[in-house]
């Protein structure tokens, strides 16, 4: 449990009564509901959100003045969207007109918001133009609320000093079962993985992508609702409209064919998206995500337009094994089939992945989970002080995570230790079988290894790396690696073999193998015909070229039109 001295410090900091405080921590977040609610009364209100589309309109009207401009745009908080206007028309035509310099300045802010997903704050009021009701913006500025912490360096130092006195770390508080995790039961490695995911990326090398694949009913959405969303800026993209290409990446504006509306990915720049039930998404969407996961941006072409959108974010893929998967009937490798033909490229880009049927397999887990659910349902009747304490912790650590996400702990000071740790992992059979192809290591794994080390330093509030950070990052990396190599045929990772090949090979064995020896014989024409009937003719030809680790062919040509199809890929049984 978090010591009372630290809880007192956090309370005083949140309320603004601590001597290091510059004021109470304000609850600031993207919200356009006040704009929407003011439609009827027309009161002057404020809103914060991300501009999602921009449509300039030329105005020719004697009351407006010569050669005037109206710029229509939408402001979104992720849940709701408000249609707004800025203009330089005369007051006889429309109230709230801006001078040319101010209009140009606000237009630049709009374009910046669209391009980089930066939130803006606006102020204005509704008015009428002919038969249309328009929200006229009179004030606009960048909103720092999304990225700038309300904590200062002195407050962070005071927290770290208190933690040192009490013999705990900030990460201990972030993973306390009686605090932030009081509404969700998880083991220590999952809690740490989630906190790493909650760091905000401001560089492509700091992106932490998180895969979580478990049976239905394990509480993945509950994890987002009760732990992640109250702490950091995060959106869920599930099935349906929120997971289409247009919704994620952007689409041509229906109002202006020269502009492209902002998709969810750039809207959430420098934050997080969780793809819930990702196994139901169109697999082609995964293909478009690959560059985003690696580079933090993407290009979008529409007609003659070619635009770049910033999408520096942590992606979370939370989902279930395929519907047909049964632990007692299927190989565990099948749990990862949800990524389809993009399984291996996606896995290469995941920094952390946990794939297991249940999130907590301790003997008393079921009873503990039931008690936790009951306690959550009784939350309203719990002591007021306990609920206020949880709210206080969330408020404080939301600002803490914003602050530490911008720390820059240098890796070079412990270069030898870091390299030594990675080489030890690299030299294991697990790693070589999974990620070494043609004697060349997947450098994304090296980059992911480094991002975990830096992540642990940040969670501890350190801008100077400590050997403990190296150790913790290495352990998390190895836990994730063991999950992968335990679920996927190692040679498939090594050789870049996708699940379509694995599935075709398995189907051929199932149809022709009688359970005798190390494989089965089959007529070549018949096997090819079966593959073509499944539209897998190219995969069949690929299977014919695959060599096993001992140098022999996976499928040997016996002559006379007969093939010998071997049972496995050379992995251990």
MARTOR-735203 format. One record per residue (C-alpha): z, y, x. Coordinates in Angstrom, 2 decimals, decimal comma. Last residue first. Example, Ala and Ser with C-alpha at 12.3 -4.5 7.8 and 13.67 -1.06 7.14 Angstrom:
NODE       z       y       x
NODE    7,14   -1,06   13,67
NODE    7,80   -4,50   12,30
! end
This chain:
NODE       z       y       x
NODE  -30,99  -31,44    7,71
NODE  -31,64  -29,52   10,85
NODE  -34,68  -27,32   10,76
NODE  -38,02  -28,67   11,95
NODE  -39,97  -27,33    9,03
NODE  -39,21  -30,19    6,70
NODE  -40,72  -33,17    4,88
NODE  -43,93  -33,73    6,75
NODE  -47,27  -33,81    4,93
NODE  -49,60  -36,45    6,41
NODE  -53,17  -35,74    5,32
NODE  -56,04  -38,09    4,43
NODE  -59,76  -37,27    4,26
NODE  -60,77  -40,18    6,53
NODE  -58,85  -38,53    9,35
NODE  -55,07  -38,38    9,73
NODE  -54,94  -34,55    9,59
NODE  -51,32  -33,65   10,24
NODE  -49,44  -31,18    8,01
NODE  -46,46  -29,52    9,70
NODE  -48,36  -29,86   12,97
NODE  -46,65  -30,95   16,18
NODE  -45,38  -28,54   18,83
NODE  -41,75  -29,64   18,66
NODE  -40,76  -26,43   16,83
NODE  -43,28  -27,13   14,08
NODE  -46,86  -25,84   13,97
NODE  -48,44  -24,26   10,92
NODE  -52,24  -24,28   10,60
NODE  -52,62  -26,57    7,56
NODE  -49,95  -24,59    5,74
NODE  -52,10  -21,47    6,08
NODE  -55,02  -23,21    4,35
NODE  -52,66  -24,11    1,53
NODE  -51,42  -20,54    1,27
NODE  -55,02  -19,32    0,92
NODE  -55,62  -21,75   -1,97
NODE  -52,50  -20,69   -3,76
NODE  -53,97  -19,76   -7,14
NODE  -51,92  -22,57   -8,73
NODE  -55,07  -24,57   -9,51
NODE  -56,15  -23,79   -5,95
NODE  -53,08  -25,52   -4,52
NODE  -53,65  -28,62   -6,67
NODE  -57,31  -28,74   -5,63
NODE  -56,35  -28,51   -1,95
NODE  -53,95  -31,44   -2,33
NODE  -56,64  -33,52   -4,10
NODE  -59,26  -32,72   -1,49
NODE  -56,88  -33,64    1,35
NODE  -55,84  -36,97   -0,17
NODE  -52,11  -37,36    0,33
NODE  -49,75  -39,01    2,75
NODE  -46,02  -38,43    2,61
NODE  -43,24  -37,29    4,85
NODE  -40,46  -38,32    7,19
NODE  -40,02  -41,86    5,90
NODE  -39,77  -42,93    2,26
NODE  -38,73  -40,74   -0,66
NODE  -41,85  -41,39   -2,70
NODE  -43,50  -38,14   -1,62
NODE  -46,62  -37,20   -3,61
NODE  -45,62  -34,75   -6,34
NODE  -42,34  -33,53   -4,89
NODE  -43,83  -33,22   -1,43
NODE  -46,72  -31,12   -2,72
NODE  -44,30  -28,97   -4,72
NODE  -42,07  -28,39   -1,71
NODE  -44,96  -27,28    0,49
NODE  -46,14  -24,92   -2,25
NODE  -42,62  -23,47   -2,59
NODE  -42,15  -22,94    1,13
NODE  -45,54  -21,28    1,39
NODE  -44,79  -18,96   -1,54
NODE  -41,37  -18,38   -0,02
NODE  -42,76  -16,62    2,99
NODE  -43,15  -17,96    6,52
NODE  -42,62  -15,32    9,19
NODE  -42,29  -17,85   11,99
NODE  -38,67  -17,19   12,84
NODE  -37,52  -16,55    9,30
NODE  -39,27  -19,66    8,05
NODE  -37,95  -21,56   11,04
NODE  -34,41  -20,82   10,03
NODE  -34,75  -22,22    6,52
NODE  -32,85  -19,61    4,50
NODE  -29,35  -19,87    3,10
NODE  -27,02  -20,50    6,02
NODE  -29,07  -18,36    8,35
NODE  -28,74  -15,45    5,99
NODE  -25,03  -15,69    5,29
NODE  -24,26  -16,27    8,96
NODE  -26,18  -13,11    9,80
NODE  -24,16  -11,04    7,33
NODE  -20,92  -12,28    8,81
NODE  -22,30  -11,67   12,31
NODE  -23,18   -8,05   11,55
NODE  -19,77   -7,42   10,01
NODE  -18,09   -8,88   13,10
NODE  -20,24   -6,80   15,47
NODE  -19,52   -3,60   13,57
NODE  -15,77   -4,30   13,73
NODE  -15,85   -5,05   17,48
NODE  -17,94   -2,00   18,31
NODE  -15,69    0,19   16,19
NODE  -12,63   -1,25   17,93
NODE  -14,18   -0,18   21,28
NODE  -13,85    3,44   20,09
NODE  -16,69    5,94   19,50
NODE  -15,90    9,64   19,54
NODE  -16,60   11,56   16,31
NODE  -13,92    9,51   14,60
NODE  -12,86    9,76   10,95
NODE  -12,14    6,03   10,71
NODE  -15,03    5,64    8,27
NODE  -17,21    7,48   10,78
NODE  -16,42    5,08   13,63
NODE  -17,10    2,13   11,31
NODE  -20,49    3,57   10,40
NODE  -21,43    4,16   14,03
NODE  -20,90    0,44   14,71
NODE  -22,79   -0,53   11,54
NODE  -25,71    1,74   12,47
NODE  -25,89    0,13   15,93
NODE  -26,25   -3,39   14,52
NODE  -28,87   -2,17   12,06
NODE  -30,89   -0,70   14,94
NODE  -30,64   -3,99   16,86
NODE  -31,63   -5,91   13,73
NODE  -34,60   -3,61   13,23
NODE  -35,62   -4,52   16,76
NODE  -36,69   -8,00   15,60
NODE  -36,48   -9,90   18,89
NODE  -39,58  -10,99   20,78
NODE  -39,77  -14,46   22,31
NODE  -42,77  -15,27   20,09
NODE  -40,55  -14,66   17,09
NODE  -36,81  -14,17   17,46
NODE  -35,12  -13,33   14,17
NODE  -33,82  -16,46   12,49
NODE  -34,00  -19,21   15,10
NODE  -32,89  -16,89   17,87
NODE  -30,04  -15,50   15,78
NODE  -28,63  -18,84   14,71
NODE  -29,16  -20,39   18,15
NODE  -26,91  -17,75   19,63
NODE  -28,36  -15,65   22,44
NODE  -28,86  -12,57   20,29
NODE  -25,22  -12,63   19,22
NODE  -23,99  -12,62   22,81
NODE  -26,69  -10,08   23,69
NODE  -25,43   -7,83   20,90
NODE  -21,88   -7,81   22,20
NODE  -22,99   -7,17   25,80
NODE  -25,25   -4,32   24,71
NODE  -22,41   -2,65   22,81
NODE  -19,96   -3,12   25,69
NODE  -22,44   -1,74   28,23
NODE  -23,39    1,26   26,10
NODE  -19,85    2,32   25,32
NODE  -20,37    6,01   26,14
NODE  -23,96    5,76   24,91
NODE  -23,10    5,24   21,25
NODE  -22,25    8,86   20,49
NODE  -20,19    9,50   17,38
NODE  -22,07   12,10   15,28
NODE  -19,93   13,05   12,28
NODE  -21,95   14,05    9,22
NODE  -20,90   11,08    7,09
NODE  -17,28   11,90    8,01
NODE  -17,23   15,02    5,82
NODE  -18,98   13,61    2,74
NODE  -16,77   10,52    2,91
NODE  -13,65   12,70    3,04
NODE  -14,84   14,81    0,08
NODE  -15,20   11,75   -2,15
NODE  -12,01   10,52   -0,51
NODE   -9,96   13,34   -1,97
NODE  -11,30   13,19   -5,52
NODE  -11,12    9,40   -5,65
NODE   -7,53    9,40   -4,38
NODE   -6,51   12,03   -6,94
NODE   -8,12   10,12   -9,82
NODE   -6,26    6,96   -8,74
NODE   -2,97    8,88   -8,52
NODE   -3,56   10,43  -11,94
NODE   -3,98    6,97  -13,45
NODE   -0,77    5,77  -11,83
NODE    1,16    8,91  -12,87
NODE    0,13    8,58  -16,48
NODE    1,65    5,14  -16,67
NODE   -0,69    2,58  -18,12
NODE   -1,62    2,68  -21,81
NODE   -5,12    3,96  -21,16
NODE   -5,66    1,34  -18,45
NODE   -4,92   -1,61  -20,72
NODE   -8,52   -2,86  -20,55
NODE   -8,44   -2,46  -16,76
NODE   -5,18   -4,43  -16,55
NODE   -6,70   -7,28  -18,56
NODE   -9,75   -7,38  -16,31
NODE   -7,50   -7,46  -13,24
NODE   -5,39  -10,27  -14,71
NODE   -8,53  -12,31  -15,34
NODE   -9,73  -11,63  -11,79
NODE   -6,40  -12,76  -10,34
NODE   -6,45  -15,98  -12,36
NODE  -10,00  -16,79  -11,22
NODE   -9,30  -15,91   -7,59
NODE   -6,28  -18,23   -7,25
NODE   -8,01  -20,81   -5,04
NODE   -9,98  -18,20   -3,04
NODE  -13,73  -18,21   -3,71
NODE  -14,25  -14,49   -4,23
NODE  -17,77  -13,16   -4,60
NODE  -19,11  -16,31   -6,24
NODE  -22,57  -17,91   -5,82
NODE  -23,10  -16,51   -2,32
NODE  -25,58  -14,13   -0,79
NODE  -23,99  -11,27    1,10
NODE  -26,39   -9,00    2,96
NODE  -25,79   -6,08    5,28
NODE  -28,32   -3,95    7,17
NODE  -31,23   -5,08    5,00
NODE  -34,57   -4,21    6,62
NODE  -35,47   -7,67    7,91
NODE  -34,36   -9,10    4,58
NODE  -36,91   -6,90    2,82
NODE  -39,71   -8,02    5,15
NODE  -38,71  -11,70    4,61
NODE  -38,43  -11,65    0,84
NODE  -41,57   -9,62    0,14
NODE  -43,43  -12,55   -1,41
NODE  -40,74  -12,88   -4,05
NODE  -37,61  -10,81   -3,56
NODE  -35,85  -12,94   -6,18
NODE  -36,36  -16,06   -4,08
NODE  -33,14  -15,28   -2,25
NODE  -30,98  -17,78   -4,11
NODE  -33,61  -20,48   -3,42
NODE  -32,29  -20,79    0,09
NODE  -29,15  -22,29   -1,43
NODE  -31,03  -25,52   -2,05
NODE  -31,02  -26,50   -5,67
NODE  -29,29  -28,97   -7,98
NODE  -25,50  -28,53   -7,68
NODE  -25,71  -24,77   -7,17
NODE  -28,12  -24,35  -10,07
NODE  -31,09  -21,98   -9,81
NODE  -33,44  -21,87  -12,80
NODE  -32,69  -18,24  -13,61
NODE  -33,43  -17,16  -10,04
NODE  -30,32  -16,03   -8,09
NODE  -28,65  -12,89   -9,40
NODE  -28,86   -9,28   -8,35
NODE  -27,58   -6,27   -6,49
NODE  -30,03   -4,65   -4,07
NODE  -28,36   -1,52   -2,69
NODE  -30,50    1,10   -1,01
NODE  -28,95    3,75    1,22
NODE  -30,98    6,94    1,22
NODE  -33,35    9,17    3,13
NODE  -36,05    9,59    0,51
NODE  -38,10   12,59    1,63
NODE  -41,43   12,89   -0,19
NODE  -44,77   13,44    1,54
NODE  -47,76   14,68   -0,42
NODE  -51,46   13,84   -0,45
NODE  -53,36   15,41   -3,33
NODE  -57,11   14,97   -3,79
NODE  -56,61   12,40   -6,55
NODE  -52,97   11,35   -6,40
NODE  -51,70   10,17   -3,06
NODE  -48,01    9,69   -2,36
NODE  -46,53    9,45    1,09
NODE  -43,12    8,01    1,78
NODE  -39,85    9,01    3,43
NODE  -36,67    7,49    4,89
NODE  -38,51    5,60    7,64
NODE  -37,48    1,94    7,44
NODE  -36,28    1,53    3,84
NODE  -38,92    3,98    2,63
NODE  -41,62    2,07    4,48
NODE  -40,65   -1,18    2,76
NODE  -40,16    0,29   -0,71
NODE  -43,81    0,09   -1,72
NODE  -43,79   -3,68   -1,20
NODE  -40,64   -4,04   -3,27
NODE  -42,43   -2,29   -6,17
NODE  -45,09   -5,02   -5,96
NODE  -42,34   -7,51   -6,84
NODE  -42,09   -6,08  -10,35
NODE  -38,36   -5,99  -11,05
NODE  -36,39   -8,82  -12,68
NODE  -34,79  -10,00   -9,41
NODE  -33,45   -6,47   -8,94
NODE  -30,76   -7,11  -11,52
NODE  -29,26   -3,75  -10,56
NODE  -31,13   -1,73   -7,97
NODE  -28,38    0,48   -6,57
NODE  -29,52    3,87   -5,29
NODE  -27,60    5,94   -2,76
NODE  -27,32    9,40   -1,18
NODE  -29,15   11,60    1,32
NODE  -32,19   11,87   -1,03
NODE  -31,34   10,77   -4,56
NODE  -34,04   12,82   -6,26
NODE  -36,47   11,55   -3,61
NODE  -35,99    7,94   -4,81
NODE  -35,77    8,74   -8,55
NODE  -39,30   10,13   -8,80
NODE  -40,34   13,78   -8,61
NODE  -43,34   14,80  -10,68
NODE  -46,64   15,26   -8,87
NODE  -48,57   18,47   -9,22
NODE  -52,28   19,36   -9,49
NODE  -52,73   17,59  -12,83
NODE  -50,30   20,02  -14,44
NODE  -48,69   19,25  -17,78
NODE  -48,88   15,46  -17,61
NODE  -47,52   15,62  -14,09
NODE  -48,91   12,92  -11,85
NODE  -46,24   10,37  -11,12
NODE  -43,27    9,88   -8,85
NODE  -41,77    7,27   -6,54
NODE  -39,07    5,51   -8,55
NODE  -40,03    6,32  -12,15
NODE  -43,76    6,07  -11,45
NODE  -43,42    2,75   -9,62
NODE  -41,35    1,27  -12,43
NODE  -37,63    0,56  -11,99
NODE  -36,10    3,12  -14,32
NODE  -38,43    2,27  -17,21
NODE  -37,40   -1,39  -17,53
NODE  -34,83   -3,18  -15,43
NODE  -32,10   -1,54  -13,46
NODE  -32,01    1,58  -11,38
NODE  -28,42    2,62  -10,79
NODE  -27,63    6,03   -9,39
NODE  -25,10    7,00   -6,73
NODE  -23,44   10,18   -5,50
NODE  -20,16    9,04   -3,98
NODE  -16,58    8,11   -4,82
NODE  -16,45    7,59   -8,60
NODE  -19,89    5,86   -8,45
NODE  -18,90    3,30   -5,80
NODE  -15,62    1,78   -7,00
NODE  -15,35    1,41  -10,77
NODE  -18,90    1,77  -12,04
NODE  -20,69    0,26   -9,03
NODE  -18,33   -2,70   -8,78
NODE  -18,56   -3,18  -12,55
NODE  -22,32   -3,51  -12,14
NODE  -21,74   -6,35   -9,66
NODE  -19,00   -7,98  -11,74
NODE  -19,38  -11,67  -10,93
NODE  -20,74  -12,38  -14,43
NODE  -24,14  -13,62  -13,28
NODE  -24,06  -15,60   -9,99
NODE  -24,26  -13,71   -6,74
NODE  -26,74  -11,78   -4,59
NODE  -25,55   -8,61   -2,85
NODE  -27,97   -6,86   -0,48
NODE  -26,93   -3,61    1,23
NODE  -29,13   -1,10    3,04
NODE  -27,36    1,23    5,49
NODE  -29,38    4,30    6,48
NODE  -27,98    5,94    9,62
NODE  -31,08    5,46   11,77
NODE  -33,19    7,24    9,16
NODE  -31,04   10,35    9,55
NODE  -28,87   12,16    7,02
NODE  -27,45    8,99    5,45
NODE  -24,36    9,29    3,22
NODE  -21,55    6,79    3,83
NODE  -20,83    4,75    0,69
NODE  -22,68    1,69    2,06
NODE  -20,11    1,46    4,85
NODE  -17,40    1,56    2,19
NODE  -19,13   -1,24    0,27
NODE  -19,33   -3,44    3,38
NODE  -15,64   -2,84    4,09
NODE  -14,68   -3,93    0,57
NODE  -16,93   -7,00    0,82
NODE  -15,34   -8,03    4,14
NODE  -11,80   -7,51    2,81
NODE  -12,10   -9,71   -0,26
NODE  -12,75   -8,23   -3,68
NODE  -10,93   -7,64   -6,97
NODE  -11,96   -4,49   -8,83
NODE   -9,93   -1,90  -10,74
NODE   -7,25   -1,23   -8,10
NODE   -9,88   -0,92   -5,38
NODE   -9,44    2,85   -4,88
NODE   -5,65    2,46   -4,76
NODE   -3,47   -0,62   -5,12
NODE   -6,01   -2,97   -3,51
NODE   -6,27   -0,59   -0,52
NODE   -9,79   -0,58    1,00
NODE  -10,18    3,18    1,47
NODE   -6,55    3,43    2,59
NODE   -7,05    0,80    5,29
NODE  -10,30    2,55    6,25
NODE   -8,31    5,77    6,83
NODE   -6,24    3,79    9,38
NODE   -2,66    2,51    9,39
NODE    0,32    2,72   11,73
NODE    2,26    5,31    9,70
NODE    2,28    7,85   12,56
NODE   -1,40    7,21   13,32
NODE   -2,29    7,62    9,65
NODE   -0,39   10,91    9,54
NODE   -2,27   12,17   12,61
NODE   -5,61   11,09   11,08
NODE   -4,81   12,98    7,88
NODE   -3,84   16,12    9,81
NODE   -7,05   15,93   11,86
NODE   -9,12   15,69    8,67
NODE   -7,28   18,69    7,22
NODE   -7,87   20,73   10,40
NODE  -11,58   19,88   10,36
NODE  -12,07   21,24    6,84
NODE  -12,32   19,43    3,51
NODE  -14,61   20,80    0,77
NODE  -17,42   18,61    2,06
NODE  -20,99   19,87    1,99
NODE  -23,61   17,35    0,81
NODE  -23,98   17,47   -2,95
NODE  -22,04   20,62   -3,60
NODE  -24,21   22,72   -1,33
NODE  -26,16   24,02   -4,30
NODE  -29,19   25,99   -3,17
NODE  -29,55   29,20   -5,12
NODE  -31,02   30,49   -8,38
NODE  -30,20   33,42  -10,69
NODE  -32,17   34,76  -13,69
NODE  -33,48   31,49  -15,12
NODE  -35,00   31,75  -18,59
NODE  -34,39   28,72  -20,80
NODE  -37,29   28,80  -23,26
NODE  -37,45   28,27  -27,04
NODE  -41,10   28,32  -28,16
NODE  -42,47   29,81  -31,39
NODE  -43,62   33,11  -29,89
NODE  -41,41   33,32  -26,81
NODE  -37,76   32,91  -27,70
NODE  -34,72   33,14  -25,43
NODE  -32,34   30,71  -23,79
NODE  -29,98   31,85  -21,04
NODE  -29,70   31,93  -17,26
NODE  -27,94   30,61  -14,21
NODE  -29,26   28,08  -11,70
NODE  -27,73   25,92   -8,98
NODE  -30,08   23,81   -6,84
NODE  -29,84   20,20   -5,71
NODE  -31,92   19,09   -2,71
NODE  -34,29   16,19   -3,42
NODE  -36,38   16,92   -0,34
NODE  -39,81   17,81   -1,72
NODE  -38,78   18,77   -5,25
NODE  -35,77   20,82   -4,16
NODE  -37,77   22,52   -1,42
NODE  -40,52   23,37   -3,91
NODE  -38,00   24,86   -6,29
NODE  -36,31   26,82   -3,51
NODE  -39,69   28,23   -2,47
NODE  -40,32   29,23   -6,09
NODE  -36,99   31,03   -6,15
NODE  -38,00   33,12   -3,11
NODE  -41,46   33,88   -4,56
NODE  -39,86   35,00   -7,85
NODE  -37,38   37,12   -5,92
NODE  -40,17   38,82   -3,93
NODE  -42,30   39,41   -7,03
NODE  -39,53   41,04   -9,08
NODE  -37,92   38,85  -11,72
NODE  -38,36   38,90  -15,52
NODE  -35,37   37,95  -17,64
NODE  -36,77   38,93  -21,04
NODE  -40,30   38,07  -22,13
NODE  -43,29   40,15  -23,27
NODE  -41,73   43,58  -23,66
NODE  -39,52   42,72  -20,66
NODE  -42,51   42,60  -18,31
NODE  -43,47   39,29  -16,73
NODE  -42,22   38,12  -13,35
NODE  -41,33   34,55  -14,29
NODE  -38,86   31,66  -13,95
NODE  -38,71   28,95  -16,62
NODE  -36,57   25,91  -17,46
NODE  -36,86   22,50  -19,12
NODE  -33,55   20,60  -18,92
NODE  -33,18   16,95  -17,87
NODE  -30,35   14,50  -18,45
NODE  -28,98   11,48  -16,58
NODE  -29,96   12,09  -12,97
NODE  -28,84   15,72  -13,01
NODE  -32,40   16,92  -13,71
NODE  -33,96   20,39  -13,70
NODE  -37,51   20,64  -15,05
NODE  -39,92   23,40  -14,10
NODE  -42,13   26,07  -15,66
NODE  -43,37   28,85  -13,42
NODE  -44,68   31,98  -15,21
NODE  -46,92   34,34  -13,29
NODE  -48,26   37,82  -13,96
NODE  -51,72   39,27  -13,19
NODE  -51,38   42,59  -15,00
NODE  -48,41   43,25  -17,24
NODE  -46,50   41,11  -19,72
NODE  -47,01   43,46  -22,66
NODE  -50,77   43,62  -22,03
NODE  -51,00   39,84  -21,81
NODE  -52,67   37,56  -19,29
NODE  -50,14   35,09  -17,89
NODE  -50,98   32,53  -15,17
NODE  -48,99   29,30  -15,40
NODE  -47,25   27,51  -12,49
NODE  -46,06   23,94  -13,24
NODE  -43,20   22,48  -11,21
NODE  -41,63   19,05  -11,60
NODE  -38,38   17,29  -10,74
NODE  -36,07   20,10   -9,69
NODE  -32,71   18,60   -8,76
NODE  -29,53   19,55  -10,57
NODE  -26,81   22,11  -11,11
NODE  -26,37   24,16  -14,29
NODE  -25,00   27,57  -15,25
NODE  -24,65   29,30  -18,62
NODE  -25,53   32,57  -20,37
NODE  -25,15   31,99  -24,10
NODE  -28,22   31,25  -26,27
NODE  -26,16   29,92  -29,20
NODE  -28,58   27,15  -30,18
NODE  -29,93   25,82  -26,88
NODE  -26,60   26,30  -25,10
NODE  -25,75   22,58  -25,15
NODE  -28,82   21,70  -23,04
NODE  -27,88   24,25  -20,39
NODE  -24,25   23,11  -20,37
NODE  -25,43   19,48  -20,00
NODE  -27,27   20,26  -16,76
NODE  -24,79   18,61  -14,39
NODE  -24,90   17,81  -10,70
NODE  -21,37   17,61   -9,41
NODE  -18,43   19,77   -8,52
NODE  -14,81   18,87   -9,27
NODE  -13,11   21,51   -7,20
NODE  -10,71   20,69   -4,41
NODE   -7,91   23,23   -4,67
NODE   -7,88   26,15   -2,23
NODE   -8,29   26,86    1,46
NODE   -5,85   24,09    2,26
NODE   -4,04   23,84    5,59
NODE   -0,71   24,94    4,08
NODE   -0,95   22,25    1,41
NODE   -0,88   23,61   -2,17
NODE   -4,64   23,23   -2,86
NODE   -4,19   20,63   -5,60
NODE   -6,39   18,09   -3,79
NODE   -4,71   18,84   -0,46
NODE   -1,19   18,64   -1,93
NODE   -1,99   15,29   -3,55
NODE   -3,58   13,89   -0,36
NODE   -0,59   14,94    1,75
NODE    1,84   13,40   -0,76
NODE   -0,17   10,15   -0,80
NODE   -0,06   10,13    3,01
NODE    3,72   10,51    3,09
NODE    4,04    7,92    0,31
NODE    2,48    5,20    2,46
NODE   -0,70    3,56    1,08
NODE    0,00    0,00    0,00
! end
